[in-house]
Amino acid sequence: MSIAALLLRYTPAPQDTAAIELLAAEAVARHPGQLACVDANRALDGSALYLYFWFAEGTEDRTPVVAALAELARLRLPGTDPAVLELASVQDLPGASSGQAAPYHYVVETDLRPDAATELDNWYRQEHLPGLAAVEGNVRARRLVAHSAGGLPRSVACYELTTPDVKTHPAWLAVRATEWSGRVRPCFQNSLRVMCERIHTLEPGKGQS
């Protein structure tokens, strides 16, 4: 699978929002036609920043661009050392509230044990991601896979939400409480669950928000 996005995960989150906005603008300017969106999401508790560089359709060799973006981030956000994840897309579903504004971004990361990877993939594809996407207030549900520093595949599921309260909706809780979910969840390793607010989005040709 080709690289769909570069994710830089900062812990803790850099507080210089202006520097993040300038980084996004410079990335788009340096790589015209290659980035569909730059998307910055800060954890509500300030513990992390999820900075995504989403590639445009048709971009061929993305590896040099990934390296250039990571270097640019080091220059523009000095003194930080983010985790660098090259993400390949696995699932991308419109949510029940597709088309609405999504000021919140919820991320669930976990390493995948080789003996459990197929089961987890089937669970996400057949039940979990479609079930959560169907909850009112979920604008978009995506799942991507990267390779962590330890060599294990790392699953990154992310949900664009109208409000953090979507996670407490009875329909959301019902999807999390299925029998299949109970079997799969113990297979999660080195998991992170982070609720973020979107602090900046830049889409070439559409301006910023």
C-alpha positions in Angstrom: 0.0 0.0 0.0 1.2 3.5 -0.8 1.7 6.2 1.8 -1.5 8.1 2.4 -0.2 10.5 5.0 2.8 11.5 7.1 1.8 11.7 10.8 4.1 13.6 13.2 3.0 12.9 16.8 4.4 15.3 19.3 4.3 14.6 23.0 3.7 17.0 24.7 2.1 19.3 22.1 4.0 22.3 20.9 2.2 25.4 22.1 3.3 27.7 19.2 0.2 27.6 17.0 1.6 30.3 14.7 4.7 28.2 14.0 2.4 25.2 13.2 0.4 27.3 10.8 3.6 28.6 9.1 4.9 25.0 8.8 1.7 24.0 7.1 1.8 26.9 4.6 5.5 26.3 3.8 4.9 22.5 3.3 2.2 23.2 0.8 4.2 25.9 -1.0 7.3 23.6 -1.3 5.3 20.6 -2.6 2.7 22.1 -5.0 0.0 19.6 -6.1 1.3 16.9 -3.7 -0.5 17.6 -0.5 -4.3 17.5 -0.3 -4.4 18.8 3.3 -2.3 19.6 6.4 -4.3 19.0 9.5 -3.1 19.8 13.1 -5.0 18.4 16.1 -4.0 19.1 19.7 -5.0 16.9 22.6 -7.6 18.5 24.9 -5.2 18.0 27.8 -2.2 19.3 25.8 -0.4 15.9 26.0 0.0 15.5 22.2 -0.2 17.1 18.8 -1.2 15.0 15.8 0.1 16.7 12.7 -1.0 15.1 9.5 0.3 15.8 6.0 -2.3 14.1 3.7 -1.1 13.3 0.1 -3.1 14.2 -3.0 -4.3 11.5 -5.3 -1.9 10.8 -8.1 1.3 11.7 -6.2 3.7 9.0 -7.3 6.9 8.6 -5.3 6.0 9.9 -1.8 9.1 8.8 0.1 11.3 11.9 -0.8 8.4 14.2 0.2 8.0 12.4 3.5 11.7 12.9 4.3 11.5 16.6 3.2 8.4 17.2 5.4 10.0 15.6 8.4 13.1 17.7 8.0 11.0 20.9 7.5 9.2 20.2 10.7 12.4 19.8 12.6 13.5 23.2 11.4 10.2 25.0 12.1 9.4 23.3 15.4 12.9 23.1 16.9 13.5 21.4 20.3 10.8 18.8 19.6 11.2 15.1 18.7 8.0 13.7 17.2 7.2 10.1 16.5 7.2 9.8 12.7 4.6 7.5 11.2 4.1 6.9 7.4 0.5 5.9 7.2 -1.1 3.7 4.6 -4.9 3.8 4.2 -6.9 0.7 5.1 -10.5 2.1 5.5 -12.1 5.4 4.9 -15.8 5.7 5.7 -18.2 8.7 5.6 -19.9 9.1 9.0 -23.6 9.6 9.9 -22.9 13.3 10.1 -20.8 13.5 6.9 -20.7 17.1 5.6 -20.9 18.7 9.0 -18.0 20.6 10.6 -15.7 18.3 12.7 -13.8 20.4 15.2 -12.7 17.3 17.2 -10.4 14.4 16.2 -10.3 11.2 18.2 -7.4 8.8 17.7 -6.9 5.2 18.8 -3.5 3.7 18.2 -2.3 0.2 19.0 0.5 -2.1 18.0 -0.6 -5.3 16.2 0.6 -8.6 17.5 1.4 -10.9 14.5 -0.9 -13.6 15.8 -3.8 -11.2 16.3 -3.4 -8.9 13.2 -5.9 -10.7 11.0 -8.6 -10.9 13.7 -8.2 -7.2 14.5 -8.3 -6.3 10.8 -11.5 -8.3 10.2 -13.1 -6.8 13.3 -12.3 -3.2 12.2 -13.5 -3.9 8.6 -16.7 -5.8 9.3 -17.9 -4.4 12.6 -16.1 -1.8 14.5 -15.3 1.0 12.0 -18.7 0.8 10.2 -20.5 0.7 13.5 -18.8 3.8 14.9 -19.1 5.6 11.6 -22.9 5.1 11.8 -23.2 7.0 15.1 -24.7 10.5 14.9 -22.0 13.1 15.3 -19.3 11.1 13.6 -18.3 12.9 10.4 -15.7 10.5 9.1 -14.0 7.3 10.3 -10.6 6.2 9.0 -8.1 3.5 9.7 -4.5 3.6 8.7 -1.5 1.4 9.4 2.2 2.3 9.9 5.3 0.5 11.1 6.4 1.5 14.6 10.0 1.8 15.7 9.8 -1.6 17.2 8.9 -3.2 13.9 5.3 -4.1 14.7 2.6 -2.8 12.4 0.7 0.0 14.2 -3.0 0.6 13.7 -4.2 4.2 13.7 -8.0 4.7 13.8 -9.2 8.3 13.7 -12.6 9.7 13.9 -13.7 13.3 13.0 -16.4 14.3 15.5 -18.8 17.2 15.9 -18.3 17.0 19.7 -16.3 14.9 22.2 -19.7 13.8 23.6 -20.1 11.4 20.6 -17.9 9.0 22.6 -20.6 8.8 25.3 -23.5 8.3 22.9 -25.4 5.0 23.6 -24.9 3.8 20.0 -21.1 4.4 20.3 -20.9 2.5 23.6 -23.0 -0.3 22.1 -20.5 -0.8 19.3 -17.6 -0.9 21.8 -19.4 -3.5 24.0 -20.0 -6.2 21.4 -18.9 -9.8 22.0 -16.3 -9.5 19.2 -14.9 -6.3 20.7 -14.5 -8.1 24.0 -12.4 -10.8 22.2 -10.2 -8.4 20.3 -9.5 -5.6 22.8 -7.1 -7.7 24.9 -4.9 -8.0 21.8 -4.2 -4.2 21.9 -0.6 -3.4 22.9 1.0 0.0 23.6 -2.3 1.7 23.0 -3.0 5.4 22.9 -6.5 6.9 23.0 -6.5 10.7 22.5 -9.3 13.2 22.1 -8.1 16.3 20.2 -9.4 19.6 19.0 -8.5 20.7 15.5 -6.4 23.8 15.8 -5.5 24.3 12.1 -6.4 22.9 8.7 -4.9 24.0 5.4 -6.3 22.7 2.1 -4.5 24.1 -1.0 -7.0 26.1 -3.0 -9.5 26.2 -0.1 -7.7 28.4 2.4 -7.3 27.6 6.1 -9.5 27.1 9.1 
